[in-house]
Amino acid sequence: MLVLGIETSTPQASVAIGSEEGVVASALAARGPNYVEFLLPAIEFCLGGAGLVYNDLGGIAVSRGPGLLTGLRVGVATAKALTQALSLPIVGMGSLDLLAYELRYSPKTICAMLDARRGEVYYALYRTSPGGIQRMSDYSLAKPEQLALGVAARSDDVLLVGNGALLYRDVFVAADAGAEIGTVSDAFPNAVALVELAAARMMRRDFDSLTGLNPMYLRRSARPIEWDRMRGRRSA
C-alpha cells in the first residue's frame, strides 16, 4: 500500500510517498514555506517523479502536531480533503514521535523537542523498543529552563533532539544537564519517518476518523486569550 505523508508542523515542510518497503519519492522545503503554495505542487512533483497518479495511493498520513498552528491547520486540512476526494483511509501521527523515531537506534532516553515560540518548547520523552520507539511521557509544553532542570535531575543518559534543543543549547549547557544534544540533521520531523510509521498502522488497518483527526494544540492561540481578557474587563 502506497502512503502519502504530509508534514507541516515546523518551518521545514515535507511530503513523501512510500510503503512498508521504503520511500519512492519525497520533497522538502527548509526555509519557512508558504504551506498552501508548497503542498499540492510538492505532492504532484512526488507523484510525477515516481511515475504515479493519485489513484495509485492507498492511504494518507499527516503530522498532527504539536507545532506551528498555521502549518498544522493547512497540513491536516489538505490531508482530509485528499482523503475525502480519493475515498482513502487516513492516519495522524505526532510530530514529536516522528522526530524521536529518527533516533530509534540510540541507547539513550530521547527527549524530542520543538520550538513552540514565546520562549517555550514542545517535548516528550522516548525510549527505544523492538521495531521502533515507545513514548514515556505526555506531549508537553514548558520553558526550556524548566525542562533543563528536569533533564539534569534524571539518572539516565539523555539525548536532546529537535530545533528546540538547538535553539536553547546554551540553557541546557548552563543547567549542567549533562545531556547529549543532537545535530541539525535531527532538527525537524520529516515526512519520510511519517510514511514509515503510518504504513505499519495502515497494514494493521489502524485508521483515524476524519472527524476525530484534528491538529494537536497544547495551548490556545493568542487571539482567544486576548478575547478572554477583553471579556473579563467588560464584566468587571
N, C-alpha and C positions, 0 to 999 in steps of 0.2 A: 504494500500500500504506500503510495507516494503522499507525503505530507508537506503542505506549505506552512512554513513557520514565519511569523511576523513578530519582531522585537523592537519596541519603540519606547522603552521605559527610561532611557537616558539620552543625552545629546548624540550618542552613537546609535543610529538606527540600522537594522539589518533585516534581510529576508533570505530564506533558504528553502530549498526543496530537496527532499530525500526520503529514505525509508530506513527500516532496520538494517539494511545492507550498506548504508552510507549516504552521504550527501552528493547530489548530482549537480547542483548549481547554488550559488549564493551571491549576494550583493550587499555592500556596506557603504554607508555614508558617515564619516567620522567627525564632521565639524558642524554640529548644530543644524541638521537639515530641517527644511520645511517638510514636516511629515506627510502632509497631504500631497505635495508635489513629488515626493520621493517614492511613496509606497507602490502605487499602481505601475508606474514605469519600471520600477525595480522588479516587481513580480513578473511583468511581461518580459523583461530582459532575461530573467532566470528561466522562464518557460521556453523562450526562443532559443537561448543558449544550449538548453538540454534537449531541444527538439520535441518539446511537449506543448500541449494545449490545456486549457482549463479543465476539459473533461477527462484528462488523464489523472487528475488529482483525486485522492481517496479520502482526504481529511484536511482540516485547517487547525493550526495551533497558533496560539497568541500568548505573549507575555502579558500578565495582568497586573504587574507591579509587585511591590511598591516602586514608585518612580515619579517622573515628571508628569503632572496632570494632563497637559496638552497632548503629549506623546501617547499616554495610556488611552485617552479618550479616542484619539484618531486610530490607534492600532486596534483596539477592541471593536470599534465601530466598523472598520474595514473588514476585519475577520468575520464579524457577524453578517455583514452584507454579502460577502462571498459565500458564507455557509448557507444562507437562505437562497441565493441565486443559483447555486450549484447543487443544492439538496445534499450537503455533506455533513458528517459529524464534526464537532469542534471540541478542542481541549484547551484549557487555560492553565498556564504554569507560572509559578512565582519567579520574578526576576532574580531574586537572591539565590534561589535554587539553581538557576542556570549558571550564575557566577560561581557558586561553590562546586558545581558539577565538573567544571573545567579543571579543578584541583583535586579530583576524587582519588588520585593515587598518593596524595600526601599522607604521611602517618600522623600529622598534627591535627589538632582541632582547628577547623576552618571557621574564621569569622568573616562572612561575606558582608561587605559594607558599601553602600552607595550614598553619594552626596544628596541630601534632602534639601539643601539650601537653607537659608535662615540660620546658619551655624549649627545644623543638625545633620545626623546621618540615619539612614535606614540600615538595620542589620539583623542578622540571625546567625546562630552557631550550628555547625555541622560536624559530623564525623564520617569517616569512610565506612562503607558496608559492602557486602558482596554484591557486585554488579553496579555500584554507584555510591550514593551518599544518603545519610539519614539526618534530618533536621532535629536538633536537640533543644531548640528554644522557639518561642513565638517570633513572628516578624515584629520588630520593634522600632521605635523612633527615640533617639537620645542625643544629648550633647556629646561631642567626641571626648570631652574631658571626663564625663561620667563613665563612658564606655572604656576609656583608657584605665581608669581606676579598677573597673571590674575585671578587665583583662589582666592587670598586674596582680590581682588577688588570686588568680587561678593557679593551681598547682601543675596543670598540664602545659605542654608546649602549644602555642597558638600561632596560626598563620593568618595574617590580616590581608584580605584581598578586596579589590574594587577601587573605584576612583575616590571613594570616601577615605580609604586608608592612605592613598597617595596625597590627597589634599590636606589631610590632618596628620601627616607623618610626624611633624615636629611635636604635636601634642602627645602622641604615643611614646616618642623618644623621651620627652621631658618627664612623663609619668613613670619612666623606667619600667615599662610594661614587659620588657624582655621578649616581645613577640617578633617574629619574622614578618616583614612587610613585602607583599607581592610586587610584581613589576607592571609596567604599562601594558604589557600583553595580556594581563589578567584584570584590566581595569573595568571592563564593561561586559555585561551579559551579551550573548550572541545567539542569533537565530539558528546557527549550526547545532549548538547544545540543545536548543529548544526542540528541533526536529528529532534529535536522538532520543530525548526523554519522551516526547509526545508520541513517537512511533511505537514505543513499548506500550504506552497506555492505549493507543488505538488498537493494537493487536489483542489486548485484553478486553476490548470494547468498553473501556472505562471512559465514557464521554461525559462532557458537561452539557447542560441545557442552555439554550440561547437566553432564556430569561434569568437563569441563575448565574451566568458568567458575566461579571462586571469588573471594572478596574478596582484594584485594591488601594484604598486611600487610608493611610494611617493617621491622617489629620485632615481637618477641614480646610478648604481654601480660604484665602484672606477675605474674599468677598462676604461669605456668610458670617464670618467672625465680626467683620465691621458692621454688618447689618444688625447682629445681636447687640452690639454696643450702642448703636443708634436707637434701637428699640428700647433698651434699658434707660437711656437718657429721657426718652419721651414719656416713659411710665413713671419716672422718678418725681 
